Structure formats: structure tokens, C-alpha cells
Amino acid sequence: MRTLWIWFLVVGMVLSLSVVGWAQKVTLNVWLMKQAEVELIKAQEEALKQFQELYPDIEVRFAVFPYSEYRDKLLVAAAAGNPPEVSVVDQIWNPEFAAADFIIPLDEYVAQSQSVKKENYFSGAWDSAQFQGKLYGVPFDVGVWALNYYNKDFFRRAGLDPEKPPVTWDEFYEMGAKMTTAEQWGTALWVGKGDAIQCITDALIFSNGGSVLNEDFTRCVLDQPPAIEAMTFFKRLQSINPAGEVARTEEDSFQLFTAGKIGMFWYGEWGQDTINARAPEMDWACTNFPNPADGKSIGTFGGWNMVIYRSAPNKDAAWKFIEFWTSREVNERVSSLTPANIEAAKSFLQNKRKFSDVIFKQLTTALYRPIFPKYPDLAEIQRNATTAILLGEKTVEEALRDATAEINQLLEEYYATH
């Protein structure tokens, strides 16, 4: 009888320990962008195994979505109170999600972290996750608009030295003019419907010492001289550019470059793979984005931040995953764009990109687009102004004056109710 009692006691203890262990195990839902590169998917799977070896009490479940539907999926899930614990969000979505109270500030987690520190990430990427004085995301990967890609053969045919690409706005225009004939052009502008055109025009404005909004993001400053001068230069480029730029997308312009129709093209560092695949015989190079004679080459950041959702039940586990996924060792392996972790970025660029020093320099000076919860509406006003300028419907001054008034009204209406 005593033996039987001891057996029940032992079994009971084992079952109790099993229940405790089971209760401590949490499920972490992580949403990411869908990737097509087989090696990258494999690297992410291997990194996930490493995480689960470090944290056997955390089960991670990935869900991936294409860009075209990703934002809507996140917004619907968050509004319904059923979001993932962690996701990546486009930098320009970050303030929208923060203002809606879908995601939490991470300042307290960062203050206690040994690996997630501001100095470990590109400053412009880190600041893109700030909203009303708090940090709502940790940078995961980055891209910069833009580098100046150029076809060396165009330079040679125009009597230019391909080892001395343009540095200033004037040099870019003058060299492009020498390349332009009836069948080829110095460059190809675009407007399209996406946000790439804002990245380009913002970079021109940044390089001229200007901005889109003031420092606290409450007033538009597009009607000021830095923006007017930048957009005047942009319009000037129409004369070394094939017609139809308003309807073109950045991809259309990219195809003109890889088809050997234009000599120079502004695009992000990730475009190298496409050039090599489409035009393997092209003798190409890239240099930094051109700047005014008295300015500085400053690009516009794109990229993704990692966030934690307010209604997520396992926030501490979510933070452990963010620390791991953005760490120096892991960030390099699991990013499709350049890692946001600076040390990981250095290694990534040296191993996977030509002209790594050029790219790194552009990344270290890049700035973010306006931090405003209704950024898509603001961007549409900017795009319309650019269209009006290129079509000649308004002068640069008129277009930017009208855009400034519209954006200020948008800002006033938003902040009056928030």
C-alpha cells in the first residue's frame, strides 16, 4: 500500500512539472514580408531554429505576405484585436500604427537591453520609428534612395571620363546633356503612383538643406527656397530625359537603363542584382546621389521596423525575438535589404554589393520621410505637385505654394482632433 502511495506521489509530481512546463511555453506569432530568394528563406529558417534552441519555451510561428496586401492585413488584424505579437512595418506606416495605439513604445525594453542601442543602428532609420517622443519600433533593414548608377560606355561615347562621374547637380545635368541624342538620353525621370518619387524629390530637398515638414512635423516648409531650388533642378532634367515621365514608374525607368537607353539612373542599392541579371555585359558603376555645389549628398531612407502589438499577450517573448532578429550576427543573414544594424550592414555590403563604401556613405547620411500618421495623404499632395511641375500646369513656386497650403490644412485637421 505504501509502495502504491509513493508511486502515485511520483506520478503526480511528474504530471505537475509537465503542466508547469506546458503552461510556461508560449506561442509567438511573427508576420514578415514574403521573400522569393531560396537562400534567404533557408537562412531565416536556420536562424529561427537557433532562436528556439536559445528559448525552448517560445514557439515561433511565421506568416508571410506580399507587399501589395501586407499593410491591409496588419490593419485589419490590429483593429480586430487579433494581430501578431511582432511584425515588420514599413517606416512610413510606423506613425500610423503608433497613433492608432496598435503598437507599444519600446523605450523601457531598450533601456534594459544589452544589444538594442541607438548607436548600433543607422541614425535615420532609428529616428524613423520615433513618434511624439517615444520609440515605436526597432530598425530591421534599410534601403536608400538613391545612388547614381551610370553606364560607362555612355560616358566614353560622350567624351567623358567614366572614372569621374558627376558630384554636383550642375555636373549631372551637363554630363547628361552631352549623352543625350535623338535615341538616347542622359537620364529618365518618373512619377508613377508609388512613393519612390517622393523619396527622390525628398532627397533633392534634403541635399539642399531643406525639409518637407518642420522639426516637430506640424507645418509644411515646401514653399521655402531649399525645396523650390531642388524642384527647379528636377524640372530642368526634363531636357535630358525621354518624354512621358509623368506616366512612367521607377521600374519603367529602370528598364530604360538596363536596355542601354539612358546613361544615368537614380535607384536604391538593391538594384545591383537586377542590373547584373538583365544587362550582364553592361560596364556600369555607381556613385553617390548628386548634391548642389554648396550642399551635401543626402538620400531618403526606405526600410522596415520591427514592432510589438498592444493586444499581444506575450510581449516579453516578442522583445526577445526582436533582440535576436536585429542582432549583429543574425540581422546580416536574414535581411533581403541592407541590415539596419550598422556592423551587420558593413559585412553585408562587403560580401554582397559592389561599391560598398559608396553605399555605406549614403546610408550614414540618409534621412527619413515625414513622420505623420496620415503620410499617404501627404505624399499624394506632394506627388500631385510634382506632376503639375513636370506637365507645366504650374510653376515650381506655384505648385509648392499650393502643396504647402494643402499639407498645412491636412496637418491642422489631424492635430485638431488628436
ZABA-525902 format. One record per residue (C-alpha): x, y, z; residue number from 1. Coordinates in steps of 0.2 Angstrom, whole numbers, plus 2048, in hexadecimal, padded with zeros to 3 digits. Example, Ala and Ser with C-alpha at 12.3 -4.5 7.8 and 13.67 -1.06 7.14 Angstrom:
BEGIN
<pt east="83E" north="7EA" up="827" resi="1"/>
<pt east="844" north="7FB" up="824" resi="2"/>
END
This chain:
BEGIN
<pt east="800" north="800" up="800" resi="1"/>
<pt east="80E" north="80C" up="805" resi="2"/>
<pt east="817" north="807" up="7F4" resi="3"/>
<pt east="807" north="80B" up="7EB" resi="4"/>
<pt east="806" north="81C" up="7F4" resi="5"/>
<pt east="818" north="821" up="7EF" resi="6"/>
<pt east="814" north="81C" up="7DD" resi="7"/>
<pt east="805" north="828" up="7DC" resi="8"/>
<pt east="810" north="835" up="7E5" resi="9"/>
<pt east="81D" north="834" up="7D8" resi="10"/>
<pt east="811" north="833" up="7C9" resi="11"/>
<pt east="808" north="843" up="7D0" resi="12"/>
<pt east="819" north="84C" up="7D2" resi="13"/>
<pt east="81D" north="848" up="7C0" resi="14"/>
<pt east="80C" north="84D" up="7B9" resi="15"/>
<pt east="80D" north="85E" up="7C3" resi="16"/>
<pt east="81E" north="862" up="7BC" resi="17"/>
<pt east="818" north="85E" up="7AB" resi="18"/>
<pt east="809" north="869" up="7AD" resi="19"/>
<pt east="814" north="877" up="7B3" resi="20"/>
<pt east="820" north="875" up="7A5" resi="21"/>
<pt east="811" north="875" up="798" resi="22"/>
<pt east="80A" north="884" up="7A0" resi="23"/>
<pt east="81A" north="88E" up="79F" resi="24"/>
<pt east="81C" north="88A" up="78C" resi="25"/>
<pt east="815" north="898" up="782" resi="26"/>
<pt east="811" north="89A" up="76F" resi="27"/>
<pt east="818" north="8A9" up="766" resi="28"/>
<pt east="810" north="8AF" up="756" resi="29"/>
<pt east="81C" north="8B8" up="74B" resi="30"/>
<pt east="816" north="8C0" up="73A" resi="31"/>
<pt east="823" north="8C4" up="72D" resi="32"/>
<pt east="824" north="8C9" up="71B" resi="33"/>
<pt east="824" north="8BB" up="70F" resi="34"/>
<pt east="835" north="8B7" up="707" resi="35"/>
<pt east="839" north="8AE" up="6F7" resi="36"/>
<pt east="84B" north="8AB" up="6F9" resi="37"/>
<pt east="84E" north="898" up="6FE" resi="38"/>
<pt east="85E" north="89C" up="707" resi="39"/>
<pt east="856" north="8A9" up="711" resi="40"/>
<pt east="848" north="89F" up="716" resi="41"/>
<pt east="854" north="891" up="71B" resi="42"/>
<pt east="85E" north="89D" up="725" resi="43"/>
<pt east="84E" north="8A3" up="72E" resi="44"/>
<pt east="849" north="891" up="732" resi="45"/>
<pt east="85A" north="88D" up="739" resi="46"/>
<pt east="85A" north="89D" up="744" resi="47"/>
<pt east="849" north="899" up="74A" resi="48"/>
<pt east="850" north="888" up="750" resi="49"/>
<pt east="85E" north="890" up="759" resi="50"/>
<pt east="851" north="89C" up="762" resi="51"/>
<pt east="847" north="88D" up="768" resi="52"/>
<pt east="856" north="884" up="76E" resi="53"/>
<pt east="85A" north="894" up="778" resi="54"/>
<pt east="848" north="895" up="77E" resi="55"/>
<pt east="840" north="884" up="77E" resi="56"/>
<pt east="831" north="88B" up="788" resi="57"/>
<pt east="82D" north="896" up="779" resi="58"/>
<pt east="825" north="88F" up="769" resi="59"/>
<pt east="826" north="89B" up="75A" resi="60"/>
<pt east="81A" north="89A" up="74C" resi="61"/>
<pt east="81D" north="8A4" up="73C" resi="62"/>
<pt east="810" north="8AB" up="730" resi="63"/>
<pt east="816" north="8B4" up="721" resi="64"/>
<pt east="80D" north="8BF" up="715" resi="65"/>
<pt east="811" north="8C8" up="704" resi="66"/>
<pt east="813" north="8DB" up="706" resi="67"/>
<pt east="803" north="8DF" up="6FC" resi="68"/>
<pt east="7F8" north="8D8" up="709" resi="69"/>
<pt east="803" north="8D8" up="719" resi="70"/>
<pt east="7FE" north="8E9" up="720" resi="71"/>
<pt east="7EB" north="8E6" up="71F" resi="72"/>
<pt east="7ED" north="8D5" up="727" resi="73"/>
<pt east="7F6" north="8DD" up="736" resi="74"/>
<pt east="7E9" north="8EB" up="738" resi="75"/>
<pt east="7DB" north="8DF" up="737" resi="76"/>
<pt east="7E3" north="8D3" up="744" resi="77"/>
<pt east="7E8" north="8E1" up="74F" resi="78"/>
<pt east="7D7" north="8EA" up="74F" resi="79"/>
<pt east="7CE" north="8D9" up="753" resi="80"/>
<pt east="7DA" north="8D7" up="762" resi="81"/>
<pt east="7E2" north="8C7" up="75A" resi="82"/>
<pt east="7F3" north="8CD" up="753" resi="83"/>
<pt east="803" north="8C3" up="754" resi="84"/>
<pt east="80E" north="8C6" up="763" resi="85"/>
<pt east="81C" north="8CD" up="757" resi="86"/>
<pt east="81C" north="8D3" up="745" resi="87"/>
<pt east="827" north="8DE" up="73A" resi="88"/>
<pt east="81F" north="8EE" up="734" resi="89"/>
<pt east="824" north="8FA" up="727" resi="90"/>
<pt east="82C" north="909" up="72E" resi="91"/>
<pt east="81F" north="914" up="727" resi="92"/>
<pt east="811" north="909" up="730" resi="93"/>
<pt east="81A" north="90B" up="741" resi="94"/>
<pt east="811" north="91B" up="747" resi="95"/>
<pt east="800" north="915" up="740" resi="96"/>
<pt east="801" north="905" up="74B" resi="97"/>
<pt east="808" north="90F" up="75A" resi="98"/>
<pt east="7FA" north="91D" up="759" resi="99"/>
<pt east="7ED" north="90F" up="758" resi="100"/>
<pt east="7F4" north="907" up="768" resi="101"/>
<pt east="7F6" north="8F7" up="75F" resi="102"/>
<pt east="808" north="8F6" up="764" resi="103"/>
<pt east="812" north="8F9" up="774" resi="104"/>
<pt east="821" north="905" up="778" resi="105"/>
<pt east="831" north="8FB" up="77A" resi="106"/>
<pt east="83B" north="907" up="785" resi="107"/>
<pt east="83A" north="8FD" up="795" resi="108"/>
<pt east="840" north="8ED" up="78C" resi="109"/>
<pt east="84E" north="8F7" up="783" resi="110"/>
<pt east="854" north="8FE" up="794" resi="111"/>
<pt east="857" north="8ED" up="79A" resi="112"/>
<pt east="85E" north="8E5" up="78B" resi="113"/>
<pt east="870" north="8E1" up="788" resi="114"/>
<pt east="86F" north="8E0" up="775" resi="115"/>
<pt east="861" north="8EB" up="76F" resi="116"/>
<pt east="869" north="8FD" up="771" resi="117"/>
<pt east="867" north="90C" up="766" resi="118"/>
<pt east="879" north="90D" up="761" resi="119"/>
<pt east="878" north="8FB" up="75A" resi="120"/>
<pt east="86D" north="900" up="74C" resi="121"/>
<pt east="86D" north="90D" up="73E" resi="122"/>
<pt east="867" north="91D" up="747" resi="123"/>
<pt east="85A" north="922" up="739" resi="124"/>
<pt east="852" north="911" up="73A" resi="125"/>
<pt east="851" north="911" up="74D" resi="126"/>
<pt east="849" north="922" up="74D" resi="127"/>
<pt east="83C" north="91C" up="740" resi="128"/>
<pt east="834" north="912" up="74E" resi="129"/>
<pt east="832" north="921" up="75A" resi="130"/>
<pt east="821" north="928" up="75D" resi="131"/>
<pt east="81D" north="936" up="769" resi="132"/>
<pt east="82D" north="933" up="773" resi="133"/>
<pt east="82C" north="921" up="774" resi="134"/>
<pt east="833" north="912" up="76B" resi="135"/>
<pt east="827" north="907" up="762" resi="136"/>
<pt east="832" north="8FB" up="759" resi="137"/>
<pt east="843" north="8F4" up="757" resi="138"/>
<pt east="84B" north="8F5" up="745" resi="139"/>
<pt east="84D" north="8E5" up="73C" resi="140"/>
<pt east="853" north="8E9" up="72B" resi="141"/>
<pt east="856" north="8F8" up="720" resi="142"/>
<pt east="857" north="8FF" up="70E" resi="143"/>
<pt east="85C" north="910" up="708" resi="144"/>
<pt east="855" north="91A" up="6FA" resi="145"/>
<pt east="860" north="91D" up="6F1" resi="146"/>
<pt east="871" north="918" up="6EA" resi="147"/>
<pt east="876" north="91F" up="6D8" resi="148"/>
<pt east="878" north="90F" up="6CD" resi="149"/>
<pt east="881" north="913" up="6BD" resi="150"/>
<pt east="886" north="90A" up="6AD" resi="151"/>
<pt east="898" north="90D" up="6A9" resi="152"/>
<pt east="896" north="90B" up="697" resi="153"/>
<pt east="88B" north="91A" up="696" resi="154"/>
<pt east="898" north="924" up="69E" resi="155"/>
<pt east="8A5" north="91E" up="692" resi="156"/>
<pt east="89A" north="922" up="683" resi="157"/>
<pt east="897" north="933" up="689" resi="158"/>
<pt east="8AA" north="937" up="68C" resi="159"/>
<pt east="8A8" north="936" up="69F" resi="160"/>
<pt east="8B3" north="92D" up="6AB" resi="161"/>
<pt east="8A9" north="91E" up="6B2" resi="162"/>
<pt east="8B4" north="91F" up="6C2" resi="163"/>
<pt east="8AE" north="931" up="6C5" resi="164"/>
<pt east="89B" north="92F" up="6C7" resi="165"/>
<pt east="891" north="93F" up="6CC" resi="166"/>
<pt east="892" north="945" up="6DE" resi="167"/>
<pt east="887" north="955" up="6DD" resi="168"/>
<pt east="876" north="959" up="6D5" resi="169"/>
<pt east="87E" north="963" up="6C8" resi="170"/>
<pt east="88A" north="955" up="6C3" resi="171"/>
<pt east="87C" north="949" up="6C2" resi="172"/>
<pt east="872" north="954" up="6B7" resi="173"/>
<pt east="881" north="959" up="6AC" resi="174"/>
<pt east="888" north="947" up="6AA" resi="175"/>
<pt east="876" north="941" up="6A6" resi="176"/>
<pt east="874" north="94E" up="699" resi="177"/>
<pt east="884" north="948" up="690" resi="178"/>
<pt east="87D" north="936" up="690" resi="179"/>
<pt east="86C" north="93B" up="689" resi="180"/>
<pt east="868" north="938" up="677" resi="181"/>
<pt east="858" north="934" up="66D" resi="182"/>
<pt east="859" north="922" up="673" resi="183"/>
<pt east="861" north="922" up="684" resi="184"/>
<pt east="860" north="92D" up="693" resi="185"/>
<pt east="86A" north="933" up="6A2" resi="186"/>
<pt east="85D" north="92C" up="6AE" resi="187"/>
<pt east="84B" north="927" up="6B0" resi="188"/>
<pt east="83F" north="92F" up="6BD" resi="189"/>
<pt east="82F" north="928" up="6C3" resi="190"/>
<pt east="820" north="92C" up="6CE" resi="191"/>
<pt east="815" north="91C" up="6CD" resi="192"/>
<pt east="809" north="918" up="6DC" resi="193"/>
<pt east="815" north="912" up="6E9" resi="194"/>
<pt east="81F" north="91B" up="6F7" resi="195"/>
<pt east="830" north="919" up="6ED" resi="196"/>
<pt east="82E" north="92A" up="6E6" resi="197"/>
<pt east="82C" north="932" up="6F7" resi="198"/>
<pt east="83C" north="92A" up="6FC" resi="199"/>
<pt east="845" north="932" up="6ED" resi="200"/>
<pt east="83E" north="943" up="6EF" resi="201"/>
<pt east="840" north="942" up="702" resi="202"/>
<pt east="852" north="93E" up="700" resi="203"/>
<pt east="855" north="94D" up="6F4" resi="204"/>
<pt east="84D" north="958" up="701" resi="205"/>
<pt east="857" north="950" up="710" resi="206"/>
<pt east="867" north="952" up="706" resi="207"/>
<pt east="863" north="965" up="704" resi="208"/>
<pt east="861" north="967" up="716" resi="209"/>
<pt east="84E" north="966" up="716" resi="210"/>
<pt east="840" north="95C" up="71D" resi="211"/>
<pt east="82E" north="957" up="719" resi="212"/>
<pt east="827" north="95B" up="72B" resi="213"/>
<pt east="82F" north="965" up="739" resi="214"/>
<pt east="838" north="95D" up="747" resi="215"/>
<pt east="828" north="959" up="751" resi="216"/>
<pt east="81F" north="953" up="742" resi="217"/>
<pt east="811" north="960" up="744" resi="218"/>
<pt east="814" north="96C" up="735" resi="219"/>
<pt east="819" north="969" up="723" resi="220"/>
<pt east="828" north="972" up="71D" resi="221"/>
<pt east="827" north="96D" up="70A" resi="222"/>
<pt east="825" north="97F" up="705" resi="223"/>
<pt east="836" north="984" up="70C" resi="224"/>
<pt east="845" north="987" up="701" resi="225"/>
<pt east="84E" north="976" up="704" resi="226"/>
<pt east="83F" north="96D" up="6FD" resi="227"/>
<pt east="83C" north="979" up="6EF" resi="228"/>
<pt east="84E" north="978" up="6E9" resi="229"/>
<pt east="84E" north="965" up="6EA" resi="230"/>
<pt east="83E" north="963" up="6E0" resi="231"/>
<pt east="844" north="970" up="6D3" resi="232"/>
<pt east="853" north="965" up="6D0" resi="233"/>
<pt east="848" north="956" up="6CF" resi="234"/>
<pt east="83E" north="95E" up="6C1" resi="235"/>
<pt east="84D" north="964" up="6B8" resi="236"/>
<pt east="851" north="951" up="6B6" resi="237"/>
<pt east="842" north="94F" up="6AA" resi="238"/>
<pt east="84E" north="955" up="69C" resi="239"/>
<pt east="859" north="946" up="69E" resi="240"/>
<pt east="84B" north="93A" up="6A0" resi="241"/>
<pt east="83F" north="930" up="694" resi="242"/>
<pt east="82E" north="937" up="694" resi="243"/>
<pt east="820" north="92F" up="69E" resi="244"/>
<pt east="828" north="930" up="6B0" resi="245"/>
<pt east="817" north="934" up="6B8" resi="246"/>
<pt east="810" north="923" up="6B3" resi="247"/>
<pt east="820" north="919" up="6B6" resi="248"/>
<pt east="824" north="90F" up="6C5" resi="249"/>
<pt east="835" north="90D" up="6CD" resi="250"/>
<pt east="835" north="8FB" up="6C5" resi="251"/>
<pt east="832" north="902" up="6B4" resi="252"/>
<pt east="840" north="90E" up="6B6" resi="253"/>
<pt east="84B" north="900" up="6BD" resi="254"/>
<pt east="847" north="8F6" up="6AD" resi="255"/>
<pt east="84D" north="904" up="6A2" resi="256"/>
<pt east="85E" north="904" up="6AC" resi="257"/>
<pt east="860" north="8F1" up="6AA" resi="258"/>
<pt east="85B" north="8F2" up="698" resi="259"/>
<pt east="869" north="8FE" up="694" resi="260"/>
<pt east="85E" north="90D" up="691" resi="261"/>
<pt east="863" north="919" up="69E" resi="262"/>
<pt east="874" north="91D" up="6A6" resi="263"/>
<pt east="870" north="920" up="6B8" resi="264"/>
<pt east="862" north="91A" up="6C4" resi="265"/>
<pt east="85E" north="91D" up="6D6" resi="266"/>
<pt east="859" north="90D" up="6E0" resi="267"/>
<pt east="85C" north="904" up="6F0" resi="268"/>
<pt east="86B" north="8F9" up="6F4" resi="269"/>
<pt east="860" north="8EA" up="6F2" resi="270"/>
<pt east="860" north="8ED" up="6DF" resi="271"/>
<pt east="871" north="8E6" up="6DC" resi="272"/>
<pt east="86A" north="8D4" up="6DB" resi="273"/>
<pt east="85D" north="8D9" up="6CE" resi="274"/>
<pt east="86B" north="8E2" up="6C3" resi="275"/>
<pt east="876" north="8D3" up="6C3" resi="276"/>
<pt east="867" north="8C7" up="6BF" resi="277"/>
<pt east="860" north="8D2" up="6B1" resi="278"/>
<pt east="870" north="8DA" up="6A9" resi="279"/>
<pt east="87E" north="8CE" up="6AE" resi="280"/>
<pt east="88A" north="8D6" up="6A0" resi="281"/>
<pt east="887" north="8E8" up="6A6" resi="282"/>
<pt east="896" north="8F1" up="6AD" resi="283"/>
<pt east="88E" north="8FA" up="6BB" resi="284"/>
<pt east="892" north="903" up="6CB" resi="285"/>
<pt east="88A" north="90D" up="6D8" resi="286"/>
<pt east="88E" north="91C" up="6E2" resi="287"/>
<pt east="885" north="927" up="6EF" resi="288"/>
<pt east="875" north="931" up="6EC" resi="289"/>
<pt east="87A" north="942" up="6E5" resi="290"/>
<pt east="879" north="951" up="6F0" resi="291"/>
<pt east="879" north="964" up="6ED" resi="292"/>
<pt east="88A" north="96C" up="6EC" resi="293"/>
<pt east="888" north="972" up="6FE" resi="294"/>
<pt east="87E" north="964" up="704" resi="295"/>
<pt east="880" north="952" up="70A" resi="296"/>
<pt east="87B" north="941" up="703" resi="297"/>
<pt east="86C" north="93B" up="70D" resi="298"/>
<pt east="861" north="92D" up="708" resi="299"/>
<pt east="850" north="928" up="70E" resi="300"/>
<pt east="84E" north="919" up="719" resi="301"/>
<pt east="842" north="90A" up="715" resi="302"/>
<pt east="842" north="8FA" up="71F" resi="303"/>
<pt east="839" north="8F1" up="72D" resi="304"/>
<pt east="837" north="8F2" up="740" resi="305"/>
<pt east="832" north="8E4" up="74C" resi="306"/>
<pt east="823" north="8E8" up="757" resi="307"/>
<pt east="81A" north="8E0" up="766" resi="308"/>
<pt east="807" north="8E1" up="766" resi="309"/>
<pt east="7FD" north="8E8" up="775" resi="310"/>
<pt east="7F1" north="8D9" up="776" resi="311"/>
<pt east="7FF" north="8CC" up="774" resi="312"/>
<pt east="7FE" north="8C1" up="783" resi="313"/>
<pt east="811" north="8BC" up="783" resi="314"/>
<pt east="81A" north="8CD" up="782" resi="315"/>
<pt east="82A" north="8C7" up="78C" resi="316"/>
<pt east="82C" north="8B9" up="780" resi="317"/>
<pt east="829" north="8C4" up="771" resi="318"/>
<pt east="837" north="8D0" up="777" resi="319"/>
<pt east="843" north="8C1" up="779" resi="320"/>
<pt east="83F" north="8BD" up="766" resi="321"/>
<pt east="842" north="8CF" up="761" resi="322"/>
<pt east="853" north="8CF" up="76A" resi="323"/>
<pt east="858" north="8BF" up="762" resi="324"/>
<pt east="852" north="8C4" up="750" resi="325"/>
<pt east="85B" north="8D5" up="750" resi="326"/>
<pt east="86B" north="8CF" up="758" resi="327"/>
<pt east="87B" north="8D1" up="74F" resi="328"/>
<pt east="87D" north="8BF" up="74B" resi="329"/>
<pt east="86C" north="8BB" up="746" resi="330"/>
<pt east="866" north="8CB" up="73D" resi="331"/>
<pt east="873" north="8C9" up="72F" resi="332"/>
<pt east="86D" north="8B7" up="72B" resi="333"/>
<pt east="85A" north="8BA" up="72B" resi="334"/>
<pt east="859" north="8CB" up="722" resi="335"/>
<pt east="854" north="8CD" up="710" resi="336"/>
<pt east="859" north="8DF" up="710" resi="337"/>
<pt east="868" north="8E6" up="719" resi="338"/>
<pt east="867" north="8E2" up="72C" resi="339"/>
<pt east="863" north="8F1" up="737" resi="340"/>
<pt east="870" north="8EB" up="744" resi="341"/>
<pt east="87F" north="8F5" up="73F" resi="342"/>
<pt east="88C" north="8E8" up="741" resi="343"/>
<pt east="881" north="8DB" up="739" resi="344"/>
<pt east="87F" north="8E7" up="72A" resi="345"/>
<pt east="892" north="8E9" up="728" resi="346"/>
<pt east="894" north="8D7" up="726" resi="347"/>
<pt east="885" north="8D5" up="71B" resi="348"/>
<pt east="88A" north="8E2" up="70F" resi="349"/>
<pt east="89C" north="8DC" up="70E" resi="350"/>
<pt east="896" north="8CA" up="70A" resi="351"/>
<pt east="887" north="8CE" up="6FF" resi="352"/>
<pt east="889" north="8DF" up="6F7" resi="353"/>
<pt east="895" north="8E8" up="6EB" resi="354"/>
<pt east="89A" north="8F9" up="6F0" resi="355"/>
<pt east="896" north="8F5" up="703" resi="356"/>
<pt east="89F" north="905" up="709" resi="357"/>
<pt east="894" north="910" up="6FE" resi="358"/>
<pt east="885" north="908" up="704" resi="359"/>
<pt east="88A" north="908" up="716" resi="360"/>
<pt east="88E" north="91B" up="715" resi="361"/>
<pt east="87C" north="91E" up="70E" resi="362"/>
<pt east="874" north="914" up="71B" resi="363"/>
<pt east="87D" north="91D" up="729" resi="364"/>
<pt east="876" north="92E" up="724" resi="365"/>
<pt east="865" north="929" up="71E" resi="366"/>
<pt east="855" north="931" up="726" resi="367"/>
<pt east="844" north="92A" up="728" resi="368"/>
<pt east="834" north="930" up="720" resi="369"/>
<pt east="828" north="93B" up="72A" resi="370"/>
<pt east="821" north="933" up="73A" resi="371"/>
<pt east="80F" north="935" up="739" resi="372"/>
<pt east="801" north="928" up="73C" resi="373"/>
<pt east="7F8" north="92E" up="72C" resi="374"/>
<pt east="808" north="92D" up="721" resi="375"/>
<pt east="800" north="925" up="712" resi="376"/>
<pt east="7F4" north="934" up="710" resi="377"/>
<pt east="803" north="940" up="712" resi="378"/>
<pt east="80D" north="936" up="705" resi="379"/>
<pt east="7FE" north="937" up="6F9" resi="380"/>
<pt east="7FF" north="94A" up="6FA" resi="381"/>
<pt east="811" north="94A" up="6F7" resi="382"/>
<pt east="80F" north="93F" up="6E8" resi="383"/>
<pt east="802" north="94A" up="6E1" resi="384"/>
<pt east="80D" north="959" up="6E3" resi="385"/>
<pt east="81B" north="950" up="6DA" resi="386"/>
<pt east="810" north="94B" up="6CC" resi="387"/>
<pt east="80A" north="95D" up="6CA" resi="388"/>
<pt east="81C" north="963" up="6C9" resi="389"/>
<pt east="821" north="956" up="6BB" resi="390"/>
<pt east="811" north="959" up="6B1" resi="391"/>
<pt east="814" north="96C" up="6B1" resi="392"/>
<pt east="802" north="96E" up="6B9" resi="393"/>
<pt east="80A" north="979" up="6C7" resi="394"/>
<pt east="81B" north="981" up="6CA" resi="395"/>
<pt east="826" north="979" up="6D7" resi="396"/>
<pt east="822" north="987" up="6E3" resi="397"/>
<pt east="80F" north="986" up="6E0" resi="398"/>
<pt east="80F" north="973" up="6E2" resi="399"/>
<pt east="819" north="973" up="6F2" resi="400"/>
<pt east="80F" north="981" up="6F9" resi="401"/>
<pt east="7FE" north="978" up="6F6" resi="402"/>
<pt east="805" north="968" up="6FD" resi="403"/>
<pt east="80B" north="970" up="70C" resi="404"/>
<pt east="7FA" north="978" up="70F" resi="405"/>
<pt east="7F1" north="967" up="70C" resi="406"/>
<pt east="7FE" north="95D" up="718" resi="407"/>
<pt east="7FC" north="96B" up="726" resi="408"/>
<pt east="7E9" north="968" up="725" resi="409"/>
<pt east="7EB" north="956" up="726" resi="410"/>
<pt east="7F7" north="958" up="735" resi="411"/>
<pt east="7EB" north="964" up="73E" resi="412"/>
<pt east="7DC" north="959" up="73B" resi="413"/>
<pt east="7E5" north="94A" up="742" resi="414"/>
<pt east="7ED" north="952" up="751" resi="415"/>
<pt east="7DC" north="95B" up="756" resi="416"/>
<pt east="7D5" north="94A" up="759" resi="417"/>
<pt east="7E4" north="941" up="761" resi="418"/>
END
